[in-house]
Amino acid sequence: MSFFVPIEFNVCIPTVILGFYVIENKKLTAKVDGQQKQISRITDKVMEQSYTIDQLQEKATDLGRLERHLGRE
């Protein structure tokens, strides 16, 4: 008994498998793009907070100088 597989079947399976991988690749690429956007937004927030912290540190320094100046008079 011989097993005969039509040529169309042999060609069709690799094409289906390749199509599956293409779809999965597109899904993963979309997921990575979304994650990169999230990282960018978070990075922007961190930079804004860093700037705010710098500004608050400068104000604290200025208040310390003012307290010392007023304390001397």
Predicted model as a PDB file, atoms N, CA, C, CB and O in Angstrom, pLDDT in the B-factor column:
MODEL        1                                                                  
ATOM      1  N   MET A   1       0.835  -1.174   0.000  1.00 49.00           N  
ATOM      2  CA  MET A   1       0.000   0.000   0.000  1.00 49.00           C  
ATOM      3  C   MET A   1       0.887   1.248   0.000  1.00 49.00           C  
ATOM      4  CB  MET A   1      -0.954  -0.008   1.214  1.00 49.00           C  
ATOM      5  O   MET A   1       1.744   1.411   0.869  1.00 49.00           O  
ATOM      6  N   SER A   2       0.682   2.083  -0.937  1.00 52.00           N  
ATOM      7  CA  SER A   2       1.497   3.295  -1.016  1.00 52.00           C  
ATOM      8  C   SER A   2       0.657   4.501  -0.590  1.00 52.00           C  
ATOM      9  CB  SER A   2       2.057   3.495  -2.456  1.00 52.00           C  
ATOM     10  O   SER A   2      -0.560   4.548  -0.770  1.00 52.00           O  
ATOM     11  N   PHE A   3       1.356   5.451  -0.027  1.00 56.00           N  
ATOM     12  CA  PHE A   3       0.688   6.675   0.425  1.00 56.00           C  
ATOM     13  C   PHE A   3       0.946   7.749  -0.601  1.00 56.00           C  
ATOM     14  CB  PHE A   3       1.184   7.122   1.840  1.00 56.00           C  
ATOM     15  O   PHE A   3       2.093   8.127  -0.842  1.00 56.00           O  
ATOM     16  N   PHE A   4      -0.101   8.236  -1.198  1.00 54.00           N  
ATOM     17  CA  PHE A   4       0.034   9.233  -2.244  1.00 54.00           C  
ATOM     18  C   PHE A   4      -0.567  10.551  -1.756  1.00 54.00           C  
ATOM     19  CB  PHE A   4      -0.650   8.759  -3.555  1.00 54.00           C  
ATOM     20  O   PHE A   4      -1.732  10.610  -1.363  1.00 54.00           O  
ATOM     21  N   VAL A   5       0.242  11.595  -1.790  1.00 50.00           N  
ATOM     22  CA  VAL A   5      -0.232  12.921  -1.407  1.00 50.00           C  
ATOM     23  C   VAL A   5      -0.163  13.807  -2.641  1.00 50.00           C  
ATOM     24  CB  VAL A   5       0.613  13.522  -0.223  1.00 50.00           C  
ATOM     25  O   VAL A   5       0.904  13.952  -3.239  1.00 50.00           O  
ATOM     26  N   PRO A   6      -1.284  14.398  -3.029  1.00 52.00           N  
ATOM     27  CA  PRO A   6      -1.259  15.267  -4.205  1.00 52.00           C  
ATOM     28  C   PRO A   6      -0.290  16.421  -4.031  1.00 52.00           C  
ATOM     29  CB  PRO A   6      -2.647  15.803  -4.493  1.00 52.00           C  
ATOM     30  O   PRO A   6      -0.097  16.910  -2.918  1.00 52.00           O  
ATOM     31  N   ILE A   7       0.308  16.849  -5.102  1.00 53.00           N  
ATOM     32  CA  ILE A   7       1.290  17.936  -5.068  1.00 53.00           C  
ATOM     33  C   ILE A   7       0.685  19.218  -4.512  1.00 53.00           C  
ATOM     34  CB  ILE A   7       1.848  18.190  -6.465  1.00 53.00           C  
ATOM     35  O   ILE A   7       1.364  19.979  -3.822  1.00 53.00           O  
ATOM     36  N   GLU A   8      -0.609  19.465  -4.813  1.00 55.00           N  
ATOM     37  CA  GLU A   8      -1.244  20.682  -4.307  1.00 55.00           C  
ATOM     38  C   GLU A   8      -1.269  20.682  -2.783  1.00 55.00           C  
ATOM     39  CB  GLU A   8      -2.672  20.817  -4.862  1.00 55.00           C  
ATOM     40  O   GLU A   8      -1.114  21.732  -2.160  1.00 55.00           O  
ATOM     41  N   PHE A   9      -1.460  19.537  -2.193  1.00 54.00           N  
ATOM     42  CA  PHE A   9      -1.490  19.423  -0.738  1.00 54.00           C  
ATOM     43  C   PHE A   9      -0.113  19.723  -0.150  1.00 54.00           C  
ATOM     44  CB  PHE A   9      -1.957  18.019  -0.316  1.00 54.00           C  
ATOM     45  O   PHE A   9      -0.001  20.419   0.859  1.00 54.00           O  
ATOM     46  N   ASN A  10       0.923  19.197  -0.782  1.00 60.00           N  
ATOM     47  CA  ASN A  10       2.287  19.416  -0.307  1.00 60.00           C  
ATOM     48  C   ASN A  10       2.675  20.887  -0.369  1.00 60.00           C  
ATOM     49  CB  ASN A  10       3.267  18.589  -1.122  1.00 60.00           C  
ATOM     50  O   ASN A  10       3.388  21.372   0.510  1.00 60.00           O  
ATOM     51  N   VAL A  11       2.226  21.593  -1.374  1.00 60.00           N  
ATOM     52  CA  VAL A  11       2.549  23.013  -1.534  1.00 60.00           C  
ATOM     53  C   VAL A  11       1.679  23.856  -0.621  1.00 60.00           C  
ATOM     54  CB  VAL A  11       2.368  23.455  -2.998  1.00 60.00           C  
ATOM     55  O   VAL A  11       2.118  24.891  -0.120  1.00 60.00           O  
ATOM     56  N   CYS A  12       0.465  23.424  -0.404  1.00 72.00           N  
ATOM     57  CA  CYS A  12      -0.496  24.202   0.356  1.00 72.00           C  
ATOM     58  C   CYS A  12      -0.117  24.295   1.841  1.00 72.00           C  
ATOM     59  CB  CYS A  12      -1.879  23.594   0.210  1.00 72.00           C  
ATOM     60  O   CYS A  12      -0.252  25.363   2.438  1.00 72.00           O  
ATOM     61  N   ILE A  13       0.341  23.225   2.428  1.00 70.00           N  
ATOM     62  CA  ILE A  13       0.657  23.224   3.859  1.00 70.00           C  
ATOM     63  C   ILE A  13       1.772  24.217   4.193  1.00 70.00           C  
ATOM     64  CB  ILE A  13       1.063  21.818   4.307  1.00 70.00           C  
ATOM     65  O   ILE A  13       1.596  25.013   5.116  1.00 70.00           O  
ATOM     66  N   PRO A  14       2.903  24.212   3.495  1.00 73.00           N  
ATOM     67  CA  PRO A  14       3.922  25.216   3.814  1.00 73.00           C  
ATOM     68  C   PRO A  14       3.416  26.650   3.626  1.00 73.00           C  
ATOM     69  CB  PRO A  14       5.151  24.995   2.949  1.00 73.00           C  
ATOM     70  O   PRO A  14       3.820  27.553   4.359  1.00 73.00           O  
ATOM     71  N   THR A  15       2.545  26.855   2.658  1.00 77.00           N  
ATOM     72  CA  THR A  15       1.990  28.185   2.433  1.00 77.00           C  
ATOM     73  C   THR A  15       1.119  28.599   3.613  1.00 77.00           C  
ATOM     74  CB  THR A  15       1.177  28.221   1.125  1.00 77.00           C  
ATOM     75  O   THR A  15       1.184  29.744   4.062  1.00 77.00           O  
ATOM     76  N   VAL A  16       0.314  27.686   4.112  1.00 76.00           N  
ATOM     77  CA  VAL A  16      -0.533  27.969   5.276  1.00 76.00           C  
ATOM     78  C   VAL A  16       0.330  28.251   6.498  1.00 76.00           C  
ATOM     79  CB  VAL A  16      -1.491  26.788   5.558  1.00 76.00           C  
ATOM     80  O   VAL A  16       0.067  29.188   7.252  1.00 76.00           O  
ATOM     81  N   ILE A  17       1.355  27.438   6.685  1.00 80.00           N  
ATOM     82  CA  ILE A  17       2.248  27.642   7.830  1.00 80.00           C  
ATOM     83  C   ILE A  17       2.951  28.990   7.711  1.00 80.00           C  
ATOM     84  CB  ILE A  17       3.289  26.498   7.927  1.00 80.00           C  
ATOM     85  O   ILE A  17       3.055  29.724   8.694  1.00 80.00           O  
ATOM     86  N   LEU A  18       3.423  29.314   6.540  1.00 83.00           N  
ATOM     87  CA  LEU A  18       4.069  30.611   6.326  1.00 83.00           C  
ATOM     88  C   LEU A  18       3.088  31.745   6.595  1.00 83.00           C  
ATOM     89  CB  LEU A  18       4.621  30.713   4.892  1.00 83.00           C  
ATOM     90  O   LEU A  18       3.439  32.740   7.229  1.00 83.00           O  
ATOM     91  N   GLY A  19       1.863  31.592   6.115  1.00 84.00           N  
ATOM     92  CA  GLY A  19       0.838  32.609   6.361  1.00 84.00           C  
ATOM     93  C   GLY A  19       0.588  32.800   7.842  1.00 84.00           C  
ATOM     94  O   GLY A  19       0.409  33.928   8.302  1.00 84.00           O  
ATOM     95  N   PHE A  20       0.574  31.712   8.594  1.00 86.00           N  
ATOM     96  CA  PHE A  20       0.408  31.791  10.046  1.00 86.00           C  
ATOM     97  C   PHE A  20       1.534  32.606  10.673  1.00 86.00           C  
ATOM     98  CB  PHE A  20       0.366  30.381  10.661  1.00 86.00           C  
ATOM     99  O   PHE A  20       1.287  33.473  11.512  1.00 86.00           O  
ATOM    100  N   TYR A  21       2.763  32.327  10.268  1.00 89.00           N  
ATOM    101  CA  TYR A  21       3.897  33.058  10.827  1.00 89.00           C  
ATOM    102  C   TYR A  21       3.874  34.530  10.439  1.00 89.00           C  
ATOM    103  CB  TYR A  21       5.199  32.429  10.371  1.00 89.00           C  
ATOM    104  O   TYR A  21       4.276  35.385  11.228  1.00 89.00           O  
ATOM    105  N   VAL A  22       3.415  34.828   9.250  1.00 90.00           N  
ATOM    106  CA  VAL A  22       3.311  36.228   8.822  1.00 90.00           C  
ATOM    107  C   VAL A  22       2.298  36.958   9.696  1.00 90.00           C  
ATOM    108  CB  VAL A  22       2.905  36.323   7.324  1.00 90.00           C  
ATOM    109  O   VAL A  22       2.540  38.080  10.140  1.00 90.00           O  
ATOM    110  N   ILE A  23       1.157  36.304   9.937  1.00 91.00           N  
ATOM    111  CA  ILE A  23       0.129  36.918  10.784  1.00 91.00           C  
ATOM    112  C   ILE A  23       0.655  37.112  12.200  1.00 91.00           C  
ATOM    113  CB  ILE A  23      -1.150  36.055  10.804  1.00 91.00           C  
ATOM    114  O   ILE A  23       0.470  38.177  12.789  1.00 91.00           O  
ATOM    115  N   GLU A  24       1.303  36.102  12.746  1.00 93.00           N  
ATOM    116  CA  GLU A  24       1.861  36.212  14.096  1.00 93.00           C  
ATOM    117  C   GLU A  24       2.920  37.311  14.160  1.00 93.00           C  
ATOM    118  CB  GLU A  24       2.467  34.869  14.538  1.00 93.00           C  
ATOM    119  O   GLU A  24       2.993  38.047  15.144  1.00 93.00           O  
ATOM    120  N   ASN A  25       3.733  37.421  13.123  1.00 93.00           N  
ATOM    121  CA  ASN A  25       4.755  38.459  13.076  1.00 93.00           C  
ATOM    122  C   ASN A  25       4.109  39.841  13.096  1.00 93.00           C  
ATOM    123  CB  ASN A  25       5.634  38.295  11.825  1.00 93.00           C  
ATOM    124  O   ASN A  25       4.582  40.740  13.792  1.00 93.00           O  
ATOM    125  N   LYS A  26       3.034  40.010  12.337  1.00 94.00           N  
ATOM    126  CA  LYS A  26       2.341  41.297  12.308  1.00 94.00           C  
ATOM    127  C   LYS A  26       1.748  41.626  13.670  1.00 94.00           C  
ATOM    128  CB  LYS A  26       1.241  41.291  11.243  1.00 94.00           C  
ATOM    129  O   LYS A  26       1.790  42.775  14.109  1.00 94.00           O  
ATOM    130  N   LYS A  27       1.191  40.610  14.345  1.00 94.00           N  
ATOM    131  CA  LYS A  27       0.632  40.827  15.679  1.00 94.00           C  
ATOM    132  C   LYS A  27       1.720  41.249  16.661  1.00 94.00           C  
ATOM    133  CB  LYS A  27      -0.070  39.556  16.182  1.00 94.00           C  
ATOM    134  O   LYS A  27       1.548  42.189  17.437  1.00 94.00           O  
ATOM    135  N   LEU A  28       2.843  40.535  16.611  1.00 95.00           N  
ATOM    136  CA  LEU A  28       3.945  40.857  17.519  1.00 95.00           C  
ATOM    137  C   LEU A  28       4.533  42.230  17.221  1.00 95.00           C  
ATOM    138  CB  LEU A  28       5.035  39.795  17.425  1.00 95.00           C  
ATOM    139  O   LEU A  28       4.897  42.970  18.136  1.00 95.00           O  
ATOM    140  N   THR A  29       4.624  42.566  15.937  1.00 96.00           N  
ATOM    141  CA  THR A  29       5.133  43.884  15.564  1.00 96.00           C  
ATOM    142  C   THR A  29       4.213  44.974  16.094  1.00 96.00           C  
ATOM    143  CB  THR A  29       5.276  44.001  14.035  1.00 96.00           C  
ATOM    144  O   THR A  29       4.687  45.987  16.608  1.00 96.00           O  
ATOM    145  N   ALA A  30       2.909  44.779  15.976  1.00 96.00           N  
ATOM    146  CA  ALA A  30       1.953  45.749  16.500  1.00 96.00           C  
ATOM    147  C   ALA A  30       2.070  45.863  18.015  1.00 96.00           C  
ATOM    148  CB  ALA A  30       0.524  45.359  16.107  1.00 96.00           C  
ATOM    149  O   ALA A  30       1.985  46.959  18.568  1.00 96.00           O  
ATOM    150  N   LYS A  31       2.264  44.733  18.681  1.00 96.00           N  
ATOM    151  CA  LYS A  31       2.414  44.746  20.138  1.00 96.00           C  
ATOM    152  C   LYS A  31       3.674  45.509  20.546  1.00 96.00           C  
ATOM    153  CB  LYS A  31       2.463  43.307  20.687  1.00 96.00           C  
ATOM    154  O   LYS A  31       3.643  46.318  21.474  1.00 96.00           O  
ATOM    155  N   VAL A  32       4.765  45.251  19.859  1.00 97.00           N  
ATOM    156  CA  VAL A  32       6.028  45.936  20.154  1.00 97.00           C  
ATOM    157  C   VAL A  32       5.886  47.438  19.899  1.00 97.00           C  
ATOM    158  CB  VAL A  32       7.183  45.350  19.298  1.00 97.00           C  
ATOM    159  O   VAL A  32       6.381  48.249  20.682  1.00 97.00           O  
ATOM    160  N   ASP A  33       5.215  47.809  18.810  1.00 96.00           N  
ATOM    161  CA  ASP A  33       5.001  49.232  18.522  1.00 96.00           C  
ATOM    162  C   ASP A  33       4.214  49.887  19.648  1.00 96.00           C  
ATOM    163  CB  ASP A  33       4.260  49.413  17.178  1.00 96.00           C  
ATOM    164  O   ASP A  33       4.542  50.996  20.071  1.00 96.00           O  
ATOM    165  N   GLY A  34       3.181  49.212  20.136  1.00 96.00           N  
ATOM    166  CA  GLY A  34       2.391  49.747  21.251  1.00 96.00           C  
ATOM    167  C   GLY A  34       3.231  49.896  22.505  1.00 96.00           C  
ATOM    168  O   GLY A  34       3.107  50.887  23.224  1.00 96.00           O  
ATOM    169  N   GLN A  35       4.082  48.921  22.770  1.00 97.00           N  
ATOM    170  CA  GLN A  35       4.943  48.986  23.943  1.00 97.00           C  
ATOM    171  C   GLN A  35       5.967  50.109  23.811  1.00 97.00           C  
ATOM    172  CB  GLN A  35       5.651  47.648  24.156  1.00 97.00           C  
ATOM    173  O   GLN A  35       6.293  50.771  24.796  1.00 97.00           O  
ATOM    174  N   GLN A  36       6.473  50.325  22.605  1.00 97.00           N  
ATOM    175  CA  GLN A  36       7.420  51.420  22.400  1.00 97.00           C  
ATOM    176  C   GLN A  36       6.747  52.770  22.647  1.00 97.00           C  
ATOM    177  CB  GLN A  36       8.002  51.368  20.975  1.00 97.00           C  
ATOM    178  O   GLN A  36       7.366  53.679  23.201  1.00 97.00           O  
ATOM    179  N   LYS A  37       5.493  52.904  22.242  1.00 97.00           N  
ATOM    180  CA  LYS A  37       4.759  54.145  22.500  1.00 97.00           C  
ATOM    181  C   LYS A  37       4.554  54.350  23.996  1.00 97.00           C  
ATOM    182  CB  LYS A  37       3.402  54.129  21.778  1.00 97.00           C  
ATOM    183  O   LYS A  37       4.684  55.466  24.498  1.00 97.00           O  
ATOM    184  N   GLN A  38       4.232  53.262  24.710  1.00 98.00           N  
ATOM    185  CA  GLN A  38       4.074  53.359  26.162  1.00 98.00           C  
ATOM    186  C   GLN A  38       5.384  53.765  26.824  1.00 98.00           C  
ATOM    187  CB  GLN A  38       3.583  52.027  26.739  1.00 98.00           C  
ATOM    188  O   GLN A  38       5.398  54.616  27.713  1.00 98.00           O  
ATOM    189  N   ILE A  39       6.463  53.167  26.396  1.00 98.00           N  
ATOM    190  CA  ILE A  39       7.781  53.500  26.953  1.00 98.00           C  
ATOM    191  C   ILE A  39       8.096  54.962  26.694  1.00 98.00           C  
ATOM    192  CB  ILE A  39       8.883  52.598  26.347  1.00 98.00           C  
ATOM    193  O   ILE A  39       8.623  55.647  27.571  1.00 98.00           O  
ATOM    194  N   SER A  40       7.784  55.444  25.510  1.00 97.00           N  
ATOM    195  CA  SER A  40       8.038  56.841  25.166  1.00 97.00           C  
ATOM    196  C   SER A  40       7.229  57.772  26.066  1.00 97.00           C  
ATOM    197  CB  SER A  40       7.700  57.102  23.686  1.00 97.00           C  
ATOM    198  O   SER A  40       7.751  58.772  26.558  1.00 97.00           O  
ATOM    199  N   ARG A  41       5.942  57.441  26.285  1.00 97.00           N  
ATOM    200  CA  ARG A  41       5.114  58.274  27.162  1.00 97.00           C  
ATOM    201  C   ARG A  41       5.640  58.273  28.590  1.00 97.00           C  
ATOM    202  CB  ARG A  41       3.665  57.790  27.143  1.00 97.00           C  
ATOM    203  O   ARG A  41       5.687  59.316  29.242  1.00 97.00           O  
ATOM    204  N   ILE A  42       6.035  57.099  29.072  1.00 98.00           N  
ATOM    205  CA  ILE A  42       6.562  57.000  30.433  1.00 98.00           C  
ATOM    206  C   ILE A  42       7.870  57.768  30.546  1.00 98.00           C  
ATOM    207  CB  ILE A  42       6.770  55.526  30.833  1.00 98.00           C  
ATOM    208  O   ILE A  42       8.107  58.448  31.544  1.00 98.00           O  
ATOM    209  N   THR A  43       8.717  57.665  29.535  1.00 97.00           N  
ATOM    210  CA  THR A  43       9.982  58.405  29.532  1.00 97.00           C  
ATOM    211  C   THR A  43       9.728  59.903  29.573  1.00 97.00           C  
ATOM    212  CB  THR A  43      10.819  58.045  28.294  1.00 97.00           C  
ATOM    213  O   THR A  43      10.413  60.628  30.294  1.00 97.00           O  
ATOM    214  N   ASP A  44       8.753  60.372  28.809  1.00 97.00           N  
ATOM    215  CA  ASP A  44       8.402  61.790  28.818  1.00 97.00           C  
ATOM    216  C   ASP A  44       7.936  62.226  30.209  1.00 97.00           C  
ATOM    217  CB  ASP A  44       7.307  62.077  27.776  1.00 97.00           C  
ATOM    218  O   ASP A  44       8.313  63.298  30.682  1.00 97.00           O  
ATOM    219  N   LYS A  45       7.119  61.400  30.861  1.00 97.00           N  
ATOM    220  CA  LYS A  45       6.641  61.727  32.206  1.00 97.00           C  
ATOM    221  C   LYS A  45       7.795  61.797  33.199  1.00 97.00           C  
ATOM    222  CB  LYS A  45       5.610  60.694  32.672  1.00 97.00           C  
ATOM    223  O   LYS A  45       7.851  62.691  34.043  1.00 97.00           O  
ATOM    224  N   VAL A  46       8.711  60.845  33.086  1.00 97.00           N  
ATOM    225  CA  VAL A  46       9.874  60.829  33.982  1.00 97.00           C  
ATOM    226  C   VAL A  46      10.714  62.086  33.774  1.00 97.00           C  
ATOM    227  CB  VAL A  46      10.734  59.561  33.744  1.00 97.00           C  
ATOM    228  O   VAL A  46      11.183  62.685  34.742  1.00 97.00           O  
ATOM    229  N   MET A  47      10.904  62.486  32.528  1.00 97.00           N  
ATOM    230  CA  MET A  47      11.680  63.695  32.245  1.00 97.00           C  
ATOM    231  C   MET A  47      10.985  64.931  32.827  1.00 97.00           C  
ATOM    232  CB  MET A  47      11.883  63.862  30.721  1.00 97.00           C  
ATOM    233  O   MET A  47      11.641  65.812  33.382  1.00 97.00           O  
ATOM    234  N   GLU A  48       9.652  64.991  32.696  1.00 97.00           N  
ATOM    235  CA  GLU A  48       8.903  66.112  33.269  1.00 97.00           C  
ATOM    236  C   GLU A  48       9.051  66.129  34.791  1.00 97.00           C  
ATOM    237  CB  GLU A  48       7.409  66.025  32.875  1.00 97.00           C  
ATOM    238  O   GLU A  48       9.256  67.188  35.385  1.00 97.00           O  
ATOM    239  N   GLN A  49       8.950  64.968  35.415  1.00 97.00           N  
ATOM    240  CA  GLN A  49       9.095  64.889  36.863  1.00 97.00           C  
ATOM    241  C   GLN A  49      10.507  65.271  37.293  1.00 97.00           C  
ATOM    242  CB  GLN A  49       8.756  63.482  37.356  1.00 97.00           C  
ATOM    243  O   GLN A  49      10.689  65.919  38.323  1.00 97.00           O  
ATOM    244  N   SER A  50      11.488  64.881  36.522  1.00 97.00           N  
ATOM    245  CA  SER A  50      12.869  65.239  36.829  1.00 97.00           C  
ATOM    246  C   SER A  50      13.040  66.756  36.782  1.00 97.00           C  
ATOM    247  CB  SER A  50      13.842  64.554  35.845  1.00 97.00           C  
ATOM    248  O   SER A  50      13.697  67.341  37.643  1.00 97.00           O  
ATOM    249  N   TYR A  51      12.446  67.384  35.772  1.00 97.00           N  
ATOM    250  CA  TYR A  51      12.511  68.844  35.655  1.00 97.00           C  
ATOM    251  C   TYR A  51      11.818  69.492  36.850  1.00 97.00           C  
ATOM    252  CB  TYR A  51      11.862  69.321  34.329  1.00 97.00           C  
ATOM    253  O   TYR A  51      12.322  70.465  37.411  1.00 97.00           O  
ATOM    254  N   THR A  52      10.661  68.952  37.239  1.00 97.00           N  
ATOM    255  CA  THR A  52       9.928  69.495  38.378  1.00 97.00           C  
ATOM    256  C   THR A  52      10.750  69.362  39.654  1.00 97.00           C  
ATOM    257  CB  THR A  52       8.575  68.784  38.538  1.00 97.00           C  
ATOM    258  O   THR A  52      10.789  70.284  40.469  1.00 97.00           O  
ATOM    259  N   ILE A  53      11.400  68.228  39.828  1.00 97.00           N  
ATOM    260  CA  ILE A  53      12.247  68.017  41.009  1.00 97.00           C  
ATOM    261  C   ILE A  53      13.391  69.025  41.019  1.00 97.00           C  
ATOM    262  CB  ILE A  53      12.804  66.571  41.036  1.00 97.00           C  
ATOM    263  O   ILE A  53      13.697  69.606  42.061  1.00 97.00           O  
ATOM    264  N   ASP A  54      14.021  69.235  39.873  1.00 97.00           N  
ATOM    265  CA  ASP A  54      15.104  70.223  39.782  1.00 97.00           C  
ATOM    266  C   ASP A  54      14.603  71.608  40.180  1.00 97.00           C  
ATOM    267  CB  ASP A  54      15.687  70.260  38.355  1.00 97.00           C  
ATOM    268  O   ASP A  54      15.272  72.329  40.922  1.00 97.00           O  
ATOM    269  N   GLN A  55      13.425  71.974  39.682  1.00 97.00           N  
ATOM    270  CA  GLN A  55      12.858  73.289  40.011  1.00 97.00           C  
ATOM    271  C   GLN A  55      12.576  73.393  41.506  1.00 97.00           C  
ATOM    272  CB  GLN A  55      11.563  73.540  39.208  1.00 97.00           C  
ATOM    273  O   GLN A  55      12.861  74.424  42.115  1.00 97.00           O  
ATOM    274  N   LEU A  56      12.028  72.355  42.099  1.00 97.00           N  
ATOM    275  CA  LEU A  56      11.731  72.364  43.533  1.00 97.00           C  
ATOM    276  C   LEU A  56      13.016  72.431  44.363  1.00 97.00           C  
ATOM    277  CB  LEU A  56      10.920  71.117  43.917  1.00 97.00           C  
ATOM    278  O   LEU A  56      13.052  73.089  45.403  1.00 97.00           O  
ATOM    279  N   GLN A  57      14.061  71.754  43.906  1.00 97.00           N  
ATOM    280  CA  GLN A  57      15.341  71.816  44.624  1.00 97.00           C  
ATOM    281  C   GLN A  57      15.913  73.227  44.580  1.00 97.00           C  
ATOM    282  CB  GLN A  57      16.352  70.815  44.025  1.00 97.00           C  
ATOM    283  O   GLN A  57      16.452  73.715  45.573  1.00 97.00           O  
ATOM    284  N   GLU A  58      15.796  73.882  43.429  1.00 97.00           N  
ATOM    285  CA  GLU A  58      16.265  75.261  43.324  1.00 97.00           C  
ATOM    286  C   GLU A  58      15.480  76.179  44.256  1.00 97.00           C  
ATOM    287  CB  GLU A  58      16.150  75.754  41.879  1.00 97.00           C  
ATOM    288  O   GLU A  58      16.060  77.049  44.906  1.00 97.00           O  
ATOM    289  N   LYS A  59      14.160  75.987  44.323  1.00 97.00           N  
ATOM    290  CA  LYS A  59      13.342  76.813  45.212  1.00 97.00           C  
ATOM    291  C   LYS A  59      13.695  76.558  46.667  1.00 97.00           C  
ATOM    292  CB  LYS A  59      11.855  76.545  44.979  1.00 97.00           C  
ATOM    293  O   LYS A  59      13.742  77.494  47.466  1.00 97.00           O  
ATOM    294  N   ALA A  60      13.946  75.297  47.022  1.00 96.00           N  
ATOM    295  CA  ALA A  60      14.336  74.975  48.394  1.00 96.00           C  
ATOM    296  C   ALA A  60      15.661  75.639  48.735  1.00 96.00           C  
ATOM    297  CB  ALA A  60      14.436  73.451  48.589  1.00 96.00           C  
ATOM    298  O   ALA A  60      15.838  76.150  49.841  1.00 96.00           O  
ATOM    299  N   THR A  61      16.582  75.633  47.795  1.00 96.00           N  
ATOM    300  CA  THR A  61      17.870  76.295  48.008  1.00 96.00           C  
ATOM    301  C   THR A  61      17.671  77.793  48.197  1.00 96.00           C  
ATOM    302  CB  THR A  61      18.822  76.027  46.826  1.00 96.00           C  
ATOM    303  O   THR A  61      18.263  78.396  49.092  1.00 96.00           O  
ATOM    304  N   ASP A  62      16.836  78.390  47.351  1.00 95.00           N  
ATOM    305  CA  ASP A  62      16.544  79.822  47.464  1.00 95.00           C  
ATOM    306  C   ASP A  62      15.890  80.143  48.802  1.00 95.00           C  
ATOM    307  CB  ASP A  62      15.636  80.276  46.315  1.00 95.00           C  
ATOM    308  O   ASP A  62      16.224  81.153  49.421  1.00 95.00           O  
ATOM    309  N   LEU A  63      14.972  79.309  49.254  1.00 94.00           N  
ATOM    310  CA  LEU A  63      14.319  79.543  50.546  1.00 94.00           C  
ATOM    311  C   LEU A  63      15.323  79.434  51.689  1.00 94.00           C  
ATOM    312  CB  LEU A  63      13.169  78.544  50.758  1.00 94.00           C  
ATOM    313  O   LEU A  63      15.258  80.194  52.656  1.00 94.00           O  
ATOM    314  N   GLY A  64      16.250  78.486  51.574  1.00 93.00           N  
ATOM    315  CA  GLY A  64      17.294  78.363  52.595  1.00 93.00           C  
ATOM    316  C   GLY A  64      18.154  79.610  52.653  1.00 93.00           C  
ATOM    317  O   GLY A  64      18.487  80.085  53.739  1.00 93.00           O  
ATOM    318  N   ARG A  65      18.515  80.144  51.503  1.00 93.00           N  
ATOM    319  CA  ARG A  65      19.304  81.386  51.466  1.00 93.00           C  
ATOM    320  C   ARG A  65      18.517  82.540  52.066  1.00 93.00           C  
ATOM    321  CB  ARG A  65      19.718  81.725  50.020  1.00 93.00           C  
ATOM    322  O   ARG A  65      19.063  83.347  52.820  1.00 93.00           O  
ATOM    323  N   LEU A  66      17.233  82.618  51.730  1.00 93.00           N  
ATOM    324  CA  LEU A  66      16.389  83.693  52.251  1.00 93.00           C  
ATOM    325  C   LEU A  66      16.254  83.586  53.760  1.00 93.00           C  
ATOM    326  CB  LEU A  66      15.005  83.659  51.593  1.00 93.00           C  
ATOM    327  O   LEU A  66      16.317  84.595  54.464  1.00 93.00           O  
ATOM    328  N   GLU A  67      16.067  82.368  54.263  1.00 91.00           N  
ATOM    329  CA  GLU A  67      15.982  82.187  55.718  1.00 91.00           C  
ATOM    330  C   GLU A  67      17.274  82.623  56.404  1.00 91.00           C  
ATOM    331  CB  GLU A  67      15.676  80.720  56.058  1.00 91.00           C  
ATOM    332  O   GLU A  67      17.238  83.286  57.440  1.00 91.00           O  
ATOM    333  N   ARG A  68      18.414  82.249  55.826  1.00 89.00           N  
ATOM    334  CA  ARG A  68      19.696  82.646  56.418  1.00 89.00           C  
ATOM    335  C   ARG A  68      19.860  84.163  56.366  1.00 89.00           C  
ATOM    336  CB  ARG A  68      20.871  81.957  55.687  1.00 89.00           C  
ATOM    337  O   ARG A  68      20.346  84.774  57.317  1.00 89.00           O  
ATOM    338  N   HIS A  69      19.453  84.763  55.253  1.00 88.00           N  
ATOM    339  CA  HIS A  69      19.570  86.208  55.088  1.00 88.00           C  
ATOM    340  C   HIS A  69      18.680  86.946  56.089  1.00 88.00           C  
ATOM    341  CB  HIS A  69      19.205  86.612  53.653  1.00 88.00           C  
ATOM    342  O   HIS A  69      19.111  87.910  56.720  1.00 88.00           O  
ATOM    343  N   LEU A  70      17.457  86.493  56.226  1.00 90.00           N  
ATOM    344  CA  LEU A  70      16.521  87.125  57.160  1.00 90.00           C  
ATOM    345  C   LEU A  70      16.919  86.877  58.608  1.00 90.00           C  
ATOM    346  CB  LEU A  70      15.106  86.612  56.920  1.00 90.00           C  
ATOM    347  O   LEU A  70      16.668  87.709  59.480  1.00 90.00           O  
ATOM    348  N   GLY A  71      17.541  85.730  58.861  1.00 85.00           N  
ATOM    349  CA  GLY A  71      17.986  85.412  60.209  1.00 85.00           C  
ATOM    350  C   GLY A  71      19.137  86.282  60.670  1.00 85.00           C  
ATOM    351  O   GLY A  71      19.342  86.465  61.870  1.00 85.00           O  
ATOM    352  N   ARG A  72      19.885  86.817  59.726  1.00 68.00           N  
ATOM    353  CA  ARG A  72      21.046  87.656  60.073  1.00 68.00           C  
ATOM    354  C   ARG A  72      20.629  89.069  60.460  1.00 68.00           C  
ATOM    355  CB  ARG A  72      22.028  87.716  58.901  1.00 68.00           C  
ATOM    356  O   ARG A  72      21.330  89.747  61.212  1.00 68.00           O  
ATOM    357  N   GLU A  73      19.486  89.507  59.945  1.00 56.00           N  
ATOM    358  CA  GLU A  73      19.064  90.895  60.214  1.00 56.00           C  
ATOM    359  C   GLU A  73      18.439  91.046  61.568  1.00 56.00           C  
ATOM    360  CB  GLU A  73      18.091  91.367  59.167  1.00 56.00           C  
ATOM    361  O   GLU A  73      18.034  92.147  61.942  1.00 56.00           O  
TER     362      GLU A  73                                                      
ENDMDL                                                                          
END                                                                             
